[in-house]
């Protein structure tokens, strides 16, 4: 799984995400108004659904699927929120994914 945090995302980065989310400009503006950071998480679909749940419960952020075409069937999630909440969500995801990897 890959992780990145964008602090104070640029207008261009937000526009790319808006197009990939399939949202209208007005809808995305509502989502972005209280957002000063975006966490990006990429992995398998099963993990991304799990990760979205962890992130939203951990920090009160909003998880959104970023649509795209990937030959390896990877999924990208954007976690929108304030910087502290996005960092908390990413840390919680990393911790919980590490502890659940060995379970079957």
C-alpha positions as CSV (number, residue, x, y, z in Angstrom):
1,X,0.0,0.0,0.0
2,X,1.3,3.5,-0.8
3,X,0.5,6.6,1.2
4,X,1.0,10.3,0.6
5,X,-0.2,13.5,2.4
6,X,-0.7,16.7,0.5
7,X,-0.8,19.7,2.8
8,X,-2.5,22.8,1.4
9,X,-3.3,21.1,-1.9
10,X,-2.9,23.4,-5.0
11,X,-5.8,24.3,-7.2
12,X,-4.5,22.1,-9.9
13,X,-4.3,19.0,-7.6
14,X,-7.8,19.6,-6.4
15,X,-9.1,20.0,-10.0
16,X,-7.4,16.7,-11.0
17,X,-9.1,15.0,-8.0
18,X,-12.5,16.6,-8.9
19,X,-12.4,15.2,-12.4
20,X,-11.3,11.8,-11.2
21,X,-14.0,11.7,-8.5
22,X,-16.7,12.5,-11.2
23,X,-18.0,15.3,-9.1
24,X,-19.3,18.7,-10.2
25,X,-17.3,21.7,-9.4
26,X,-19.9,22.9,-6.9
27,X,-20.0,19.6,-5.1
28,X,-16.2,19.4,-4.8
29,X,-16.0,23.0,-3.6
30,X,-18.3,22.0,-0.7
31,X,-16.0,19.0,0.1
32,X,-12.8,21.1,-0.2
33,X,-13.9,24.1,1.9
34,X,-12.8,22.7,5.2
35,X,-10.0,20.7,3.8
36,X,-6.4,21.8,4.3
37,X,-4.9,18.4,3.6
38,X,-5.5,15.3,1.5
39,X,-4.2,11.9,2.3
40,X,-3.8,9.6,-0.7
41,X,-3.9,5.8,-0.2
42,X,-3.5,3.3,-3.0
43,X,-4.0,-0.5,-2.7
44,X,-6.2,-3.4,-3.5
45,X,-10.0,-2.9,-3.5
46,X,-10.5,-5.1,-0.4
47,X,-8.0,-3.1,1.6
48,X,-9.3,0.3,0.4
49,X,-12.8,-0.4,1.6
50,X,-11.3,-1.4,5.0
51,X,-9.1,1.6,5.0
52,X,-11.9,4.0,4.2
53,X,-13.8,2.7,7.2
54,X,-10.7,3.0,9.5
55,X,-10.0,6.5,8.4
56,X,-13.5,7.9,8.8
57,X,-13.9,6.3,12.2
58,X,-10.4,7.4,13.4
59,X,-10.5,11.0,12.5
60,X,-13.8,12.3,11.1
61,X,-12.4,12.8,7.7
62,X,-14.2,12.1,4.4
63,X,-12.9,9.2,2.2
64,X,-13.6,9.4,-1.5
65,X,-12.7,7.0,-4.3
66,X,-10.5,8.5,-7.0
67,X,-11.4,6.7,-10.2
68,X,-8.9,5.8,-12.8
69,X,-7.5,3.0,-14.9
70,X,-4.8,0.8,-13.5
71,X,-3.7,-2.5,-15.1
72,X,-2.9,-3.9,-11.6
73,X,-6.5,-3.2,-10.4
74,X,-5.3,-0.8,-7.7
75,X,-7.7,1.7,-6.1
76,X,-6.9,5.2,-5.0
77,X,-8.6,6.9,-2.0
78,X,-8.5,10.5,-1.1
79,X,-8.9,11.4,2.6
80,X,-10.1,15.0,3.0
81,X,-9.8,16.9,6.2
82,X,-7.7,19.1,8.3
83,X,-4.0,18.3,8.5
84,X,-4.1,16.7,12.0
85,X,-7.1,14.5,11.1
86,X,-5.6,13.3,7.9
87,X,-2.3,12.5,9.6
88,X,-4.2,10.7,12.4
89,X,-6.2,8.7,9.8
90,X,-3.0,7.6,7.9
91,X,-1.2,6.6,11.1
92,X,-4.2,4.6,12.3
93,X,-4.5,2.9,8.9
94,X,-0.8,2.0,8.9
95,X,-1.0,0.6,12.5
96,X,-4.2,-1.4,11.9
97,X,-3.0,-2.8,8.5
98,X,0.2,-3.9,10.1
99,X,-1.7,-5.8,12.9
100,X,-4.3,-7.4,10.6
101,X,-1.9,-8.6,7.8
102,X,-1.1,-11.9,9.6
103,X,-4.7,-12.9,10.4
104,X,-6.8,-15.2,8.2
